[in-house]
C-alpha cells in the first residue's frame, strides 16, 4: 500500500507562557515552567515522564531499590496517591510511620533525582476502599466532595498534616515536589461507600461544584504549606476544570469497570488510533472534549495504562506490548508529558482493626496491576520496551516538544477493527521531524506490515519510508535529523539516545521488529564500516564523518534495546535482569539466575571491579559473566481439606534479596494466609501468581503458610488465558485445585 502525508502547508501554532501559576524557581537558580505546548526547564524544552507508585502500597524496605529501577527505566517524575484512609483511618489518629512515612519516601525520590507529584485527594479512587475516604466520614452530617465548610474543614486538617510531613521538600525549597493534584476525576467518577456494598450499594458523591470546589482545595493547599510549582487535575470525562490547574489526560484500552455489572465481550478501543490533541477544531474519535481550547494548554497525561488490575467479573492476562505502543500513539498525537498508571504495582495494607482497605471488585491485598514493575519489583516486558521511548524523550525531547502533529487524511476516523490501513502520524516543525507508526491494536491481532510506502512531503524534500513491521510492534523514524552537525536525511531505524564515553560520541538506533534498518545521510558524508541491516545480529557499529566531525552509530535489535541500561558515566550495559545504579555509581544486579551474561559499551566498562569474568565474544560490545552461589529452596505441600493446602518452606537465606513463591492453580480466587492473616490474594486469570516473601522471613521461621482456593462454581466467570482478554465460563460443578508451587530465589550481585 502507498500512503502520503503533506507538510507543505504546515504552520506553527501559537505559543504563549502560562504565567505564574505554572512556574517554579529553586534556590539553586533553576526553573520549571510551562508554555501552551510543553514544559520547560531553565527556559528550554523539557520532556517529563511520570510513573505512578503508591508508597503506602509497599513495604518501606523496598522503596529505594524500586525507585532506582524507575529511574533506570527512564522515569523522571514519581506520582503518588496519598490515600486519606491510609493516613487517618480512625478520626484524629494520623499515621505517617513505616510504609506510610511520606517524608522518607519523598526524600528518597529526591536522593535519586526524581521529581514528585503528590496526588493529595481528598478523593483519590485507585481501587481503594471508598476511593480513599475514611469510613468515619460516612456518618458526618455533611456531604463529602462539596464546598461546604464541614467537609472542607476536615480537608484543611488533612492537608495541614500532609504539609507538616513534606515541609521543605518542595521545588521552591530545593526539594523534589513540583506539583500537587487536587481531588481526582471530580464531577466525573466516584466509588461505592464500601460499608453499603452488597446491600444498598450507595455511591459517594461525584461532585457538582465545578471550579469553585477545585479552587477551594487549591487555597486550602497553599494555606497548609503545599506550595508546588504548579497544580494538576484530571481532565477526562467532563471533570471539573480551572485555568489555574494543569489538565492531565490518560487512556486505558483494558477496562474492567465496564464489567462491574455487565458481562460480554470487550470491544476494540480507539486508544491505538492517532489523534491530534493540540489543534483547535481537530477531529478526535475518542472522548477528548476539553473544557478549554486545546491550543491553550499542553496535551499532558497522568493515567496512561501501564497495566491493569483484574476485577472479579473480568480476568485477563495483560498484553505488555500494549504499553509502549500506547506511548508511541500519545507521542505521535501531540503529547508532551507522558504519565503512566500504574508504573509500579503494590500491596494494599490491612487496616488497624483488620479492615481490608480496597474496594469490593478487586483483590483485597494485591495491587500488582500487571504493571511495568510488578508488586514485588518484577521486571515486565513493558518495562524493558518502554526504556527505548523514555531514552528518546530524554535525549531528543527538546526537539520533539516544539513539533506539532500532522495526520494523514482520515487518520482519526480509522475504525479500531480495521487491520488493513496503516496507522501513522508525523510530529514536525515543517522541515524536520519524526514519523510515528503503530501496528498494535487491543483485542485484535494485527497482521505484519510488508513494504508499505509512506511518502512525507515538505516544501523542499520528499522522504519515502518503506514500512515493514511485525505484529504488535511500533516505530519512530526520523527525517532531517541533526547528529552533531551531520545530516541524517532519513532512517528506517528508531533513534534511542546519544551518549559520550571513551572519547567517542555515540548515537544508538534500534531496528524495530520486522524492519530492515536503512540510513540515508546528506551529501558529503562518509560512512565508515557496515551500515546494513542487522540481518539476525544483535548489534552492529559504524562511523559517520563529515569534515572534521565524526560520530559512531550503534544499531541494536529490538531485543537488545530491551536489555539496554544507560549509566551515569554515559556507558551502556545490556542485561535481561534488573540493573541498579545508586547515586555514587555503584552497580548491582537483581536476578533470578545464578549465572548472568552481561554486555557493555565501551567493551571494558564492566572489567574495572574485577568481580566479573570476561567472556569471548564478537562485535562491538564487551561480554561478561556475573555468578553467584545457587540457593536451593524446596517446597512441599500437604492438602488438608478439599481446597486448602499447607506449605512447608525452607528458611530463606539472609544472603538472598527475596524469594518469590510462584503458584499455578485452577479456581476462582487464591488466598494465602500466614499466622491467620491474609498476606496475598489473586483473581485467577491463568497466569502464575507470585508472592514476595521478603517481609515475612521472620514469621516463616515458625509459621506455615496456608493456601485457600475458592473454587469456581457452575456458571461463574473463569479466567481468560490469552492476551486477547477473552472471557469464558464454566459449566462444570466445581474447579479449585493447586497445580504447582515453586520458591524462586532472588539474588543480588554487586558488579
N, C-alpha and C positions, 0 to 999 in steps of 0.2 A: 504493500500500500504506500501511496505517496501523500504527504501532508505538507502544508505551507503555513508559515506564520510571518506576518508582515509587520516590521517595526518602523517602516518608513515614516509613518505619521506620529511616531512616539513624541509625546511632550511631557516633560517632568511636571508632576503635580505640585501644588503649593506646599510650602513648609513654613511652620511658624513655631516659636518657642511656646511651651505650655505654661511657663511662668513659675512663680514661687511655690505654688502648691506641688510642683513636681521637680523640685531641686533640693539638693543637699550638699553641704560642704563639710569636709573632715578637718580636724586640727592640723593634719599634715599638708593642707592646701590642695587636696584633691576634691573633685566634684563629680556628682552624678546628676543628670538632668534628662528631660525628655523634650523632643520637638514633636510635631504632629505625626511623625512617621517612625521614629526609632529612639532608643535610649542612647545617651551619650555619657562617656566617661572622660573627664577633663576636656570636654568640648569636642571629642572625637566619637564617631560611631562605635557603639559597644553592643555586642550581641549577648544578651542574658539567656542562660539555660537553667531552668529551675526544676528541681526534683522534690517531690513530696516525701517526707519522712517524719512519722509521728513519734516523737521522743518518748511519750508515755506508753507507747505500744512496744517498747523494747527494754529489756534489762539494761541498766545503765552501764554495766560492764562491757557491753558490746558496742556502745555508741562510737567510740573513737575510730576503731578499725572500719566500721561501716561508713562513717563519714569520709575516711580516706578512700575507700572504694568508690564512693560517689564522685569525689574529686578526680580520681584516676579515670573514671568513666566520662569525664568532660562536663560534669555538673559544676556550675559556679554560684548557684543560689540554692539554699535549702529552704523549702517551705514546710511549715509545720502547724497543725491544728493545736490549739490549747483547749482541750475539752473541759468544760466547766465542771461536769460531774466527776472528772478525774482529779480536779483541783479542790472542789468543795462539795464532796459527796454528801456530807452532813452539814446542815446550815451552820455557818460560823466556824467550821473546822477546816482550815486550809492546810493542804499537804503539798509541799514542794521538796520532798525528800526522795531519795532513791531514783526510780525511773521517772519521777515527777519533778526532778531537780532541773527546772528550766534554765536557771542561770548557768549551771555547769554545761548543759547541752549547747547553749548559745555560745559560751566561751570556747568550747571545743570547735565549733564551726569557725569562729574567728581564728583560732590557732592554726587551722588548716586552710585559711584563705578563702573561706566560703561565706558569701553574704547570706542573710537570713530574712525571710518574710514570715512574720508572726500572724497567723490567722486566729484572731482572738475571740471570734464569736460576737455576741453570746451564743447564738445558734451556729452549729458547725455542720451537722449531719455526720458524714464519714462513717455511716452504718453503726454509729454509737447509740446507745440507749437514749431515747428522747432527743436525738440529734445533738447530744452533749448537755442538754439542760438537766439539772438535778431533779430528782423525783419530788423533792420538797416544794419546788415551785408550783406544782400542780394544785397544792392546797392553798395558795395565796389568793387574796381577794381582788386580784387584778389579772388582766390578760397579758400573756408574755408576747414579746416581739411587737410591742406597741410603744408609742411615745407617751405613755402615762408615767407619772412620777414614781409610782410604786415599783414598776419593773425597772425603770432607768436608775432608780436608787440602788437596786441590787447590782445592776451592771456597773454603776460607779464604784461600788465596793470591790467587785471582781477586777475591774481594770486597775484599780488602785493597788491591789495585791500583786497583780502582774507587773505593774510599773515598778514596785519595790524590787522585784526579782531581777529585772533587766536594767535597772538604773546604771547608767554609764556604759551601756553596751550598744547604744545607737550610733549610727554613722557620724552624727554630729559630735559624738564623744570620742571618736576613733574606734568604735566598735563595729560589729558586722551587721547589725539590724538596719536594713534600708527601707523596709516597708511594713505596713500593718494592714491586714484585711479586716473590714468591718462587716460582721454578720456573714451569712453565706446564702446565696440564692434567695435574697429577701424579695418577697412577693412572687416568687417562682415555685418554690418547693418547701416541703416540711417533712415531718416524720411523725410516727404514732407516739402518743403517750403510752409507754410500754406497760404501765400499770393497768391499762384498759384493754391491752391486746388479748384477743381471743374472747372478749366479752362484748364491749361496745365499740372497740376499735376506734377510739377517738383520736383525731389528728391535732397536732399542735398548730396554732395559728401561723399561717404562712406570711402574714403581714399585709398591711393596707395603707401605711402612712407614707410610702414613697420616699422621696428625697429628704423630707422632714426627719424621718427616723434615722437615715444614714448620717445626716449632718449632726443630729443629736449625739450619735455614737462617736462621731469624729471629735466633737467638742469635749465629750467626757474623756476620750482617749488622751487628748492634749493636756487636759487638766490633771490627768493621772500620771503624767510623765512619759506617755507613749508618743514620742515626737520623732517620727520617721522622716526620711527624705520625701516619701510620698505614701498616700493611702491607696489601697486597691479594693475592688469589689467585683463580684461575679456578675456578668452581663447577659448571659444567655436566658432564653425563655421569658423575656419580658421582665427580668429582675429590675429592681429599683436602680436608678442611675442618678448620679450627681456629677457635674463637670469638675468638681474638686477631688474626684476619686478616679483612679485609672481603671477603666473597664477591662476585665480579663475574660477570655473565652476558653473553649475547650473542644472536646469531641470524643465520643465513645461509639464504637461500632458494635460492641457487645453489650447488650442492655438487659440485664436480669430483671430490672424493675418492671418491664412490660409483662413479666410472667408472675408478678406477685399475686394477681387474682385472675390469671388467664393462662390457658395452655394453647400451644400451637407452634407453628414454625417461625423461626426468627427470620425476618426479611433481610435481604442485602441492603446495606445502608449507603447513604450519599457521602460517607466520610472519605472515600478514596477517589473522589472526583475533584479536580482542580477548580477553584473558585477565584474570584477577585474580591478580596476582603477590604480593599482600601480606596476604591474609587467610588465617588458619589454616583448613584444611579446604576451601579454594576448589578448584573443579574446573578443571583445566588440560588442554588437549588435546595440548600439546607435551611435551617432556622435562623440564619444570620439576618436579624432585623434590629439593628442597633437603635437606641433611643437618641442618637446623635448622627450628624453627617459622618460617614466613615472616614473621610479625609481629615476630620478634626482630631482624631486620636490614632495612635499606633494600633495595628492589629496585634494583640498580645494574648498569650494563653497561660492558664494556670492549671487546666484539667484536661490535658490530652491523655487518653487511656494508655498507660504503660503496663496495663494488666487489667484484670477484672476478677472480682470475687464470684464464686458460685453462690446463688441463693437457693433456697430449698427446692423451688419448683423449676430451677433452670441450672443444670450442671453441664459443664463443658471444659475441655482442655484448651486453654488459651493459645492461639497461634502467635508465637513470639515474633515472627517476621512481620506481623501487622504493625508493630510499634515504629520501627524505623521507616516503614512505608508511610505511616501517618505523619511522621516528622517531615518526610520529603514533601508530602502533599501540602502541609502547612507552610513550609518554606516557599514552595513554588507559588502558593496562593497569597503571598504577601506578609506572612507572619514574621515579625521582628522580635519575638520574645517567646521561646519555647518553654512550656511548663507542663510537667508530667504528673499524673495522679494514677496510681502510686508509683514512685520510682523504687521505693523500698517497702517491702511488706513488713508486718509486725504481728505482735501477740497482745491481745487485749488483757489488761489487768483484771483481777477479780475484786469486787467491792469489799469494803471493810467488814461487811456482815454477810459475805458470800453471794452478793448480788452480781449477776453477770451483766457487765456494762456494755453489752452490744444491743443490736435490735433483733427482733424475732426471726427475720427471714434469712439470717446469715449465721455462720458458726458462732458459738458462744466465746471461744478463745482465739481461734486462728484468724488472722487478718493478713495471710500470706499474699493475697490479691493476685497471685501468679505474676508478681511484679518482676521488673528487670533484676532487682536484687531481692532474693527471697526472704522469708520470715526469719531465717537463721543465717542470712548472709550468702545464700547460694547464688552463684552467678548463672544467669539465664542467657539463652541465645540473644534475647532482646538487648541485654546489657552489652554484649560483645558487638553486636551490629551497630548499636547507636553510637559507639565511640567514633566511627568514621564521620558521622554527621556532626557530632559535637566538636571534633577537631576542626572540621571545615568551618563551622561558625566562629571558632576561636581565632583561626588564622586568616580567614577570608571574610569574616562577618563585617569588617569595616568597609569592604567593597560591596557586599551583598545588601547591607541595611538600606543604603540610599536608593537601591534599584527597585523598580516597580514591576508589578505583574502585568504581562501581556498574554492573553489567551487566544488560541485559535478559535475561529467562528464555531459556536455551538458547544464549546468545551464544558460549560457548566450545566448543559442540558443532557449530557450523556446519561443514559439510564444505567444505574448500578449493575443491572443484569446483562448489560452489553459487554460481551467478552471479545468483540471483534475490533472495535475502534480503539486506536492507540490513545492513551491518556498522557498529555504533556502540557507544559506551560513554560514560559520564559520569564526570568527576572532580568531586567536590563536598565541601563542608563541611556539607551539609544544607540550606543556604539559597541559596547561590550556586554557580556552577561553570562548567564548560565541557563542551560536547557534542562528542565526537570522532567523525568519520565518515570511513570509508575506502572507496574504490572502486578499489583496486588489488589484483590477485592475480597472483602469479608463475605463469608457464607457462599462463596463460589470458587471454582477452580479456574484460574486464568491460563490460557494456552501460552506456550513460548512464543515470543515475537521473533520473526525471522526476516531480517533485511528490510524492515520498513524504512522509508526515506522521509526525513524531516528537513525541509529547506527553510532556514531562517534568513529573512531578507531585511537588510538595513539599507539606508540610503547609499552606502558606499560599497558594501560587500554582500555576497551570498555565501551561506555556510550550509553544506549538505552533510547531515548526520545520518549514517546508516545505523539503524537501531535493531540490534538483536539482543534479546533479554530473556532470561529464564523465568518460569513462573515464580511469583511471589518476590521478584527482585525489583529494585528501583535504582535510579541513577541520577547523578548531577553532572552535566557535561559542560565544560567551559568553551567560550569563544572570545577572542581578543583578550586574553589574559596576560597580564604583565608579570613575568617571572624575573624579578630583579633586573629589569631593563631588557630582557629577552622576550620577544613577542611570540606567544603561543597563539597561533591563529585559531585553532580549534583542536579538540581532543575527544576521542571515544574512550575516555577514561575519566574517573572521578577524582578531582583534587581533594586531598585529605588534609595535609599540613605542610608547613615549611619549618625547617629546623636547621640549626647550625651545630656541628660537633666535629672534632678532629680537623679544624681549619677548613671545613667544606660547608657550603650551603646546599641543602638537600630539600627538594620538593618530593613528597610522597603522593603517588597517584594509585588508585585502586582500579583493577579491571573487574567490573561487575559480572556476575554470573551470566553466561550466555553471550557476552560481548567479546569481541576481539579488539584489544586496545590499539589505538592509532593516534599518532601525534603529528600535527602539521604546524611547522614553525614559519615565521616570517622570513623574507629574503635576507641573505647574508648570514644566516645562522648555520653553524656547523654542528652536526650530530656526531658524537664520538662514541662508538660502541653500537650495540644492537637495540634498536628501539621498536622491535617487532612485538606482536602479541606474546603473551606468556606461553600459550600452547601447552598447558598442563604443568608448567613450572610454578613454584610458589612465588618467586621473586626474580626480578632482573634489574640491572642498573646500567644506566648510560649517562653520558655527559652532553651538555649543550653549550656551545661557545659562540659568542658574537663580539668581535673586537677584543677588548681586554676583560670582558665579563664571561665567567664560566660557572655553571651550576651543575649539580648532579640531580638526576631523577631516579627515584626508586619506585618501580612499578611492582605492586603486590597483588596477589589474588584476593578475592573476597574473603576466603577462609583465613588467609594470612593477616589481612586487615582486621579481622575479628579478634585475632590474638595479639594485636599491637597495643603497647602502652608507651606513653611518652614520659620520660623522666625530666626532672628539674634541670639537669645539665644539657638537655637537648638530645640525648641519646634515646634509642628505641630498644625495647625489649618485647619479644614475642613469646607468649605462653597462653595455654588454654586455661590455666589456673588463675586465681586472684593474685595480682601483684599489688603490694602495698609499699608506698614510699612515704616515710614520715617527713616532718618539716626539716630534719637535718640531712635528708638524702639517704637514710638507711633503707635497705630493701629487704622485704620479707615476702615469702611465697606461702599463700594459704591453699592447700591442695588435699585431695583425697588419695593421691598417688604417692607411693614411696620413691619412685623414680620419675623425674620430670625433665624433659628436654626443653631447653630454652634457646632462643636465637637472639642475636642482638646486633645493633649497628651503633657505633663502629664495632668491628668484629671482636676487639679485645675488651670491650666495655665491662664484661662480667668476669674478667680474669683477675682483676686487681685484688679482690679479697682473698684469693687463694682457697676459697671454700668450695669451688665448683670444679668439675672435671671437664677438660677440653675434649670435644668430640670431633672426629673427622667430618668434614663437610665440604660441599662445593657451592660456589656462588658468593654473593657479596656479604652474607651475614655470618657472624660467628656462631658456633654451635656449642652449647654447654649442657652438662648434666648436673642436676641437683638431687642428691639422695638423702634419705632418712631411714631410720630403722622401722621396720614394719611392726605394727601393733595388731595382734590377732584378738578379735573380740567376738567370741562365740555367743550365740543366742539360743536358748532353749525355751520352749513354750509348753505349758500344760493347759489343756482345755478343762475348765472346772464347771461349766454349765453350757447350755445349748449355744449361747452367744457370748460367753465370757472366757477370757484367756489370761493366765498369769504368766508374766515374762520373767525369766531368770537371766540376768545380765551380769557380765563380769565387772569388776571395778575398773573405772575409766582411768588410765594412767595420767598422772599430772602433766606429763610432757605433751599430751595431746591438747590441741587448742579446743576441740569439741568432739563430740561423737553424735552422729545423726542416726536415729532409729528409722529405718525405711520399711514401710509396711504396705503390702499389697493385700487387698481384701475385696470381697463382694458384699454388698449390703447397702443400706440407706445412709447411716451415719456411723462413723467411728469415733469413739470417745476413750481417751487414755487417762487413767487416774493414777495418782501417786499419793500415798498417805490419805486416801479417801477424798482427794481434791483433784478436780479435773485440771490437767496441765496442757491438753491439746484436744482438738476435735476436728472432724473433717466430713464434709459432704461428699460422698463417694462419686467420683467423676471418671473413674477408670485409670487415673494416673496414680503414681506412687505417692503415698503420704509420708512426709518427712517430719521428724520431731527432733529438734536440737536439745541435747541433754546437759549442756554446759552448766546451766543454772541449777541442775538437780543432782550434781555429783554427790553432795553430802547426803542427801536423803536416800539416794540409791545404794548407799553402803549398808543400810539397814532395812530398807523397804523394797518391795517388789511391785513394779507397775502392773496394773490390771487394765486390760482392753475389753470394752464392751462394744459389740457390733449390733446396732439397732437394725433389724432386718427389713428388707423391702417386703411389703405385703401386697397382696393381689391388687392390681390397678394403680400402684404407687409409681411415681416417677423414678426412672432408673438413670444412672449416669450416662453421659454422652462420651463416646470413646474416640472421637475424631476431632481434628482441628476445625471441622465444619460446624461445630456446635450443634450437631443434630440431637434430636430427642427421641427416646424410645420408652416403652412402658412394659411392665412385666405382667404376665398372666399366670405365672406360677404362684403357688401358695405363699412361699416364704424363701428369701435368699439372705443369708447372713453368715459369712464364713471367712476366717483368716486364711490367706493363701501362702504368704511368705513374709518373713521378717528377718532383716539383717541389720547389724550395727556397723555403720561406716565410720572409720576414724577420719578425723580432720587434722592434718598435720600443719605445722608452721615451720618453715625452713628459712633461716637467715641467710641471705645471699651476700 
